[in-house]
Amino acid sequence: MQLFLPLTLIVSTLTVLNLERAVFDIMGGVRETTAADAAYQVLVVLTMLSVVLFPILLLAYIVLAILRRRREVS
């Protein structure tokens, strides 16, 4: 589980930094198909999963860290 937290953060951050152009193209009605469309669709799916999973994984990580700390102190 600890592996997925940084991965979801990285994927979400990278995709958010590159989504601006695609959103403007879609909103503007520009529909030029390119060879990168399939790769972009995969990136969008990974981004959606990362954005949904990141807060859940972050919360789980914090809870597990608190539980482990309590166990070590006792």
The first five atom37 places (N, CA, C, CB, O) and aatype in JSON, in Angstrom:
{
  "aatype": [12, 5, 10, 13, 10, 14, 10, 16, 10, 9, 19, 15, 16, 10, 16, 19, 10, 2, 10, 6, 1, 0, 19, 13, 3, 9, 12, 7, 7, 19, 1, 6, 16, 16, 0, 0, 3, 0, 0, 18, 5, 19, 10, 19, 19, 10, 16, 12, 10, 15, 19, 19, 10, 13, 14, 9, 10, 10, 10, 0, 18, 9, 19, 10, 0, 9, 10, 1, 1, 1, 1, 6, 19, 15],
  "atom_mask": [
    [1, 1, 1, 1, 1],
    [1, 1, 1, 1, 1],
    [1, 1, 1, 1, 1],
    [1, 1, 1, 1, 1],
    [1, 1, 1, 1, 1],
    [1, 1, 1, 1, 1],
    [1, 1, 1, 1, 1],
    [1, 1, 1, 1, 1],
    [1, 1, 1, 1, 1],
    [1, 1, 1, 1, 1],
    [1, 1, 1, 1, 1],
    [1, 1, 1, 1, 1],
    [1, 1, 1, 1, 1],
    [1, 1, 1, 1, 1],
    [1, 1, 1, 1, 1],
    [1, 1, 1, 1, 1],
    [1, 1, 1, 1, 1],
    [1, 1, 1, 1, 1],
    [1, 1, 1, 1, 1],
    [1, 1, 1, 1, 1],
    [1, 1, 1, 1, 1],
    [1, 1, 1, 1, 1],
    [1, 1, 1, 1, 1],
    [1, 1, 1, 1, 1],
    [1, 1, 1, 1, 1],
    [1, 1, 1, 1, 1],
    [1, 1, 1, 1, 1],
    [1, 1, 1, 0, 1],
    [1, 1, 1, 0, 1],
    [1, 1, 1, 1, 1],
    [1, 1, 1, 1, 1],
    [1, 1, 1, 1, 1],
    [1, 1, 1, 1, 1],
    [1, 1, 1, 1, 1],
    [1, 1, 1, 1, 1],
    [1, 1, 1, 1, 1],
    [1, 1, 1, 1, 1],
    [1, 1, 1, 1, 1],
    [1, 1, 1, 1, 1],
    [1, 1, 1, 1, 1],
    [1, 1, 1, 1, 1],
    [1, 1, 1, 1, 1],
    [1, 1, 1, 1, 1],
    [1, 1, 1, 1, 1],
    [1, 1, 1, 1, 1],
    [1, 1, 1, 1, 1],
    [1, 1, 1, 1, 1],
    [1, 1, 1, 1, 1],
    [1, 1, 1, 1, 1],
    [1, 1, 1, 1, 1],
    [1, 1, 1, 1, 1],
    [1, 1, 1, 1, 1],
    [1, 1, 1, 1, 1],
    [1, 1, 1, 1, 1],
    [1, 1, 1, 1, 1],
    [1, 1, 1, 1, 1],
    [1, 1, 1, 1, 1],
    [1, 1, 1, 1, 1],
    [1, 1, 1, 1, 1],
    [1, 1, 1, 1, 1],
    [1, 1, 1, 1, 1],
    [1, 1, 1, 1, 1],
    [1, 1, 1, 1, 1],
    [1, 1, 1, 1, 1],
    [1, 1, 1, 1, 1],
    [1, 1, 1, 1, 1],
    [1, 1, 1, 1, 1],
    [1, 1, 1, 1, 1],
    [1, 1, 1, 1, 1],
    [1, 1, 1, 1, 1],
    [1, 1, 1, 1, 1],
    [1, 1, 1, 1, 1],
    [1, 1, 1, 1, 1],
    [1, 1, 1, 1, 1]
  ],
  "atom_positions": [
    [[0.83, -1.18, 0.0], [0.0, 0.0, 0.0], [0.87, 1.25, 0.0], [-0.94, 0.0, 1.21], [0.53, 2.25, -0.64]],
    [[1.99, 1.21, 0.7], [2.85, 2.37, 0.77], [3.46, 2.69, -0.59], [3.95, 2.16, 1.79], [3.86, 3.83, -0.84]],
    [[3.53, 1.72, -1.45], [4.07, 1.93, -2.79], [3.13, 2.79, -3.64], [4.32, 0.59, -3.47], [3.6, 3.61, -4.43]],
    [[1.83, 2.61, -3.49], [0.87, 3.3, -4.34], [0.71, 4.78, -4.01], [-0.46, 2.62, -4.23], [0.34, 5.56, -4.88]],
    [[0.97, 5.17, -2.78], [0.8, 6.58, -2.39], [1.7, 7.5, -3.2], [1.09, 6.75, -0.9], [1.19, 8.45, -3.79]],
    [[3.01, 7.28, -3.25], [3.83, 8.19, -4.06], [3.55, 8.07, -5.56], [5.29, 7.92, -3.8], [3.65, 9.05, -6.29]],
    [[3.21, 6.87, -6.02], [2.91, 6.7, -7.44], [1.67, 7.48, -7.85], [2.74, 5.23, -7.76], [1.66, 8.1, -8.91]],
    [[0.63, 7.44, -7.03], [-0.58, 8.19, -7.37], [-0.31, 9.69, -7.34], [-1.72, 7.84, -6.4], [-0.85, 10.44, -8.15]],
    [[0.52, 10.14, -6.41], [0.87, 11.56, -6.35], [1.63, 11.97, -7.61], [1.7, 11.86, -5.09], [1.35, 13.02, -8.19]],
    [[2.58, 11.17, -8.03], [3.39, 11.49, -9.21], [2.53, 11.53, -10.46], [4.52, 10.47, -9.38], [2.62, 12.47, -11.24]],
    [[1.7, 10.52, -10.66], [0.86, 10.47, -11.86], [-0.12, 11.62, -11.88], [0.11, 9.13, -11.94], [-0.32, 12.26, -12.91]],
    [[-0.74, 11.9, -10.74], [-1.7, 13.02, -10.67], [-1.01, 14.34, -10.97], [-2.35, 13.08, -9.29], [-1.54, 15.16, -11.73]],
    [[0.14, 14.56, -10.39], [0.85, 15.82, -10.6], [1.29, 15.99, -12.05], [2.06, 15.9, -9.68], [1.1, 17.05, -12.64]],
    [[1.87, 14.95, -12.62], [2.32, 15.04, -14.01], [1.17, 15.28, -14.97], [3.06, 13.77, -14.4], [1.29, 16.05, -15.92]],
    [[0.07, 14.64, -14.71], [-1.06, 14.79, -15.61], [-1.71, 16.15, -15.46], [-2.07, 13.69, -15.37], [-2.11, 16.77, -16.46]],
    [[-1.83, 16.63, -14.24], [-2.42, 17.95, -14.03], [-1.59, 19.02, -14.73], [-2.53, 18.27, -12.51], [-2.14, 19.98, -15.26]],
    [[-0.3, 18.86, -14.74], [0.56, 19.84, -15.4], [0.39, 19.85, -16.91], [2.0, 19.58, -15.05], [0.73, 20.83, -17.56]],
    [[-0.12, 18.77, -17.49], [-0.23, 18.67, -18.95], [-1.67, 18.69, -19.45], [0.45, 17.42, -19.42], [-1.89, 18.63, -20.66]],
    [[-2.64, 18.76, -18.57], [-4.04, 18.68, -18.99], [-4.58, 19.99, -19.55], [-4.88, 18.25, -17.84], [-5.61, 19.97, -20.23]],
    [[-3.96, 21.06, -19.3], [-4.5, 22.36, -19.71], [-4.74, 22.43, -21.22], [-3.55, 23.47, -19.28], [-5.81, 22.86, -21.65]],
    [[-3.78, 22.02, -22.0], [-3.9, 22.1, -23.46], [-5.05, 21.22, -23.97], [-2.58, 21.68, -24.13], [-5.82, 21.63, -24.83]],
    [[-5.16, 20.02, -23.43], [-6.2, 19.11, -23.89], [-7.59, 19.62, -23.54], [-5.99, 17.73, -23.29], [-8.51, 19.5, -24.34]],
    [[-7.74, 20.19, -22.35], [-9.04, 20.71, -21.94], [-9.46, 21.86, -22.84], [-9.01, 21.16, -20.46], [-10.62, 21.93, -23.25]],
    [[-8.55, 22.77, -23.14], [-8.87, 23.88, -24.03], [-9.2, 23.39, -25.44], [-7.7, 24.87, -24.09], [-10.1, 23.94, -26.08]],
    [[-8.5, 22.37, -25.91], [-8.8, 21.81, -27.23], [-10.2, 21.22, -27.27], [-7.76, 20.75, -27.6], [-10.94, 21.43, -28.23]],
    [[-10.56, 20.48, -26.25], [-11.88, 19.84, -26.2], [-12.98, 20.9, -26.07], [-11.96, 18.84, -25.03], [-14.01, 20.82, -26.75]],
    [[-12.76, 21.88, -25.2], [-13.77, 22.92, -25.0], [-13.92, 23.81, -26.23], [-13.42, 23.78, -23.78], [-15.0, 24.33, -26.5]],
    [[-12.84, 23.97, -26.97], [-12.87, 24.79, -28.17], [-13.39, 24.06, -29.39], [0.0, 0.0, 0.0], [-13.6, 24.68, -30.43]],
    [[-13.6, 22.77, -29.28], [-14.13, 22.0, -30.4], [-13.07, 21.52, -31.38], [0.0, 0.0, 0.0], [-13.41, 21.08, -32.48]],
    [[-11.82, 21.58, -31.01], [-10.74, 21.11, -31.89], [-10.69, 19.59, -31.77], [-9.35, 21.76, -31.51], [-10.43, 19.06, -30.69]],
    [[-10.92, 18.9, -32.85], [-10.95, 17.45, -32.83], [-10.01, 16.86, -33.88], [-12.37, 16.94, -33.05], [-10.45, 16.09, -34.74]],
    [[-8.76, 17.21, -33.82], [-7.78, 16.63, -34.7], [-7.27, 15.35, -34.06], [-6.61, 17.62, -34.99], [-6.74, 15.38, -32.95]],
    [[-7.41, 14.24, -34.73], [-6.93, 12.98, -34.18], [-5.45, 12.83, -34.47], [-7.72, 11.77, -34.76], [-4.97, 13.16, -35.56]],
    [[-4.75, 12.34, -33.48], [-3.31, 12.12, -33.62], [-2.98, 10.7, -33.19], [-2.5, 13.14, -32.79], [-3.83, 9.97, -32.68]],
    [[-1.74, 10.33, -33.4], [-1.3, 8.99, -32.99], [-1.22, 8.87, -31.47], [0.06, 8.66, -33.6], [-1.21, 7.76, -30.94]],
    [[-1.15, 9.98, -30.78], [-1.02, 9.96, -29.32], [-2.36, 9.91, -28.59], [-0.26, 11.18, -28.87], [-2.37, 9.92, -27.36]],
    [[-3.48, 9.84, -29.3], [-4.79, 9.83, -28.65], [-4.98, 8.62, -27.75], [-5.89, 9.86, -29.69], [-5.51, 8.75, -26.65]],
    [[-4.55, 7.45, -28.18], [-4.71, 6.24, -27.37], [-3.87, 6.34, -26.1], [-4.3, 4.97, -28.17], [-4.33, 5.99, -25.01]],
    [[-2.65, 6.83, -26.24], [-1.79, 6.99, -25.07], [-2.39, 8.03, -24.11], [-0.37, 7.42, -25.5], [-2.3, 7.86, -22.9]],
    [[-2.98, 9.06, -24.65], [-3.59, 10.09, -23.82], [-4.8, 9.53, -23.06], [-4.0, 11.3, -24.67], [-5.02, 9.88, -21.9]],
    [[-5.57, 8.66, -23.7], [-6.71, 8.05, -23.02], [-6.26, 7.18, -21.86], [-7.54, 7.22, -24.01], [-6.89, 7.18, -20.8]],
    [[-5.17, 6.44, -22.05], [-4.62, 5.64, -20.95], [-4.17, 6.56, -19.82], [-3.44, 4.76, -21.45], [-4.39, 6.26, -18.65]],
    [[-3.54, 7.66, -20.17], [-3.09, 8.62, -19.17], [-4.26, 9.22, -18.4], [-2.27, 9.73, -19.83], [-4.17, 9.44, -17.19]],
    [[-5.35, 9.49, -19.08], [-6.54, 10.03, -18.41], [-7.11, 9.01, -17.43], [-7.61, 10.44, -19.44], [-7.5, 9.37, -16.32]],
    [[-7.17, 7.75, -17.82], [-7.67, 6.7, -16.92], [-6.77, 6.58, -15.7], [-7.77, 5.34, -17.66], [-7.25, 6.5, -14.57]],
    [[-5.46, 6.56, -15.92], [-4.52, 6.49, -14.79], [-4.65, 7.7, -13.88], [-3.08, 6.38, -15.3], [-4.54, 7.58, -12.66]],
    [[-4.88, 8.84, -14.47], [-5.05, 10.05, -13.67], [-6.3, 9.99, -12.81], [-5.1, 11.28, -14.58], [-6.27, 10.32, -11.63]],
    [[-7.39, 9.57, -13.41], [-8.63, 9.47, -12.64], [-8.47, 8.5, -11.47], [-9.8, 9.02, -13.55], [-8.92, 8.78, -10.36]],
    [[-7.83, 7.38, -11.72], [-7.59, 6.43, -10.64], [-6.68, 7.04, -9.57], [-6.96, 5.14, -11.19], [-6.92, 6.87, -8.37]],
    [[-5.66, 7.74, -10.0], [-4.72, 8.34, -9.05], [-5.39, 9.42, -8.21], [-3.52, 8.92, -9.78], [-5.17, 9.5, -7.0]],
    [[-6.19, 10.24, -8.85], [-6.86, 11.32, -8.12], [-7.84, 10.76, -7.11], [-7.59, 12.25, -9.1], [-7.98, 11.3, -6.01]],
    [[-8.52, 9.68, -7.46], [-9.48, 9.07, -6.53], [-8.75, 8.32, -5.41], [-10.42, 8.11, -7.28], [-9.16, 8.39, -4.25]],
    [[-7.68, 7.62, -5.75], [-6.99, 6.81, -4.76], [-6.06, 7.59, -3.84], [-6.22, 5.75, -5.44], [-5.81, 7.16, -2.71]],
    [[-5.53, 8.71, -4.3], [-4.55, 9.43, -3.49], [-5.07, 9.83, -2.11], [-4.1, 10.66, -4.22], [-4.39, 9.53, -1.12]],
    [[-6.23, 10.48, -1.98], [-6.68, 10.85, -0.62], [-6.96, 9.62, 0.25], [-7.95, 11.7, -0.71], [-6.7, 9.65, 1.45]],
    [[-7.48, 8.57, -0.35], [-7.77, 7.35, 0.41], [-6.47, 6.73, 0.91], [-8.55, 6.32, -0.46], [-6.36, 6.37, 2.08]],
    [[-5.49, 6.62, 0.03], [-4.2, 6.05, 0.42], [-3.47, 6.93, 1.42], [-3.34, 5.82, -0.8], [-2.81, 6.42, 2.33]],
    [[-3.57, 8.24, 1.26], [-2.94, 9.15, 2.22], [-3.56, 8.98, 3.6], [-3.08, 10.62, 1.75], [-2.83, 8.92, 4.6]],
    [[-4.87, 8.91, 3.67], [-5.54, 8.71, 4.95], [-5.16, 7.37, 5.58], [-7.06, 8.79, 4.77], [-4.89, 7.31, 6.78]],
    [[-5.13, 6.32, 4.78], [-4.74, 5.0, 5.28], [-3.3, 5.01, 5.78], [-4.92, 3.94, 4.19], [-2.99, 4.41, 6.8]],
    [[-2.42, 5.69, 5.06], [-1.02, 5.78, 5.46], [-0.88, 6.49, 6.8], [-0.21, 6.5, 4.39], [-0.12, 6.06, 7.66]],
    [[-1.62, 7.58, 6.97], [-1.56, 8.33, 8.23], [-2.09, 7.49, 9.39], [-2.36, 9.63, 8.12], [-1.49, 7.46, 10.46]],
    [[-3.2, 6.8, 9.15], [-3.77, 5.94, 10.2], [-2.8, 4.84, 10.58], [-5.11, 5.33, 9.74], [-2.59, 4.57, 11.77]],
    [[-2.21, 4.19, 9.59], [-1.25, 3.12, 9.88], [-0.01, 3.66, 10.6], [-0.83, 2.43, 8.58], [0.53, 2.98, 11.48]],
    [[0.43, 4.84, 10.25], [1.59, 5.43, 10.94], [1.26, 5.73, 12.4], [2.05, 6.71, 10.23], [2.08, 5.51, 13.28]],
    [[0.05, 6.24, 12.65], [-0.37, 6.53, 14.02], [-0.49, 5.24, 14.82], [-1.7, 7.29, 14.04], [-0.03, 5.18, 15.97]],
    [[-1.1, 4.21, 14.24], [-1.24, 2.93, 14.94], [0.12, 2.31, 15.24], [-2.07, 1.96, 14.11], [0.32, 1.75, 16.32]],
    [[1.04, 2.41, 14.31], [2.37, 1.84, 14.54], [3.1, 2.61, 15.63], [3.19, 1.85, 13.23], [3.79, 2.02, 16.47]],
    [[2.96, 3.91, 15.62], [3.62, 4.73, 16.65], [3.07, 4.4, 18.04], [3.44, 6.25, 16.34], [3.82, 4.31, 19.01]],
    [[1.76, 4.23, 18.11], [1.15, 3.88, 19.4], [1.64, 2.52, 19.89], [-0.39, 3.88, 19.29], [1.86, 2.32, 21.08]],
    [[1.8, 1.59, 18.95], [2.26, 0.25, 19.32], [3.71, 0.29, 19.8], [2.11, -0.72, 18.12], [4.07, -0.44, 20.71]],
    [[4.54, 1.14, 19.19], [5.94, 1.25, 19.6], [6.09, 1.93, 20.94], [6.73, 2.0, 18.55], [6.99, 1.59, 21.71]],
    [[5.22, 2.89, 21.23], [5.28, 3.62, 22.5], [4.83, 2.73, 23.65], [4.41, 4.88, 22.43], [5.37, 2.81, 24.75]],
    [[3.85, 1.88, 23.4], [3.31, 1.02, 24.48], [4.29, -0.04, 24.91], [2.04, 0.35, 24.03], [3.98, -0.83, 25.8]]
  ]
}
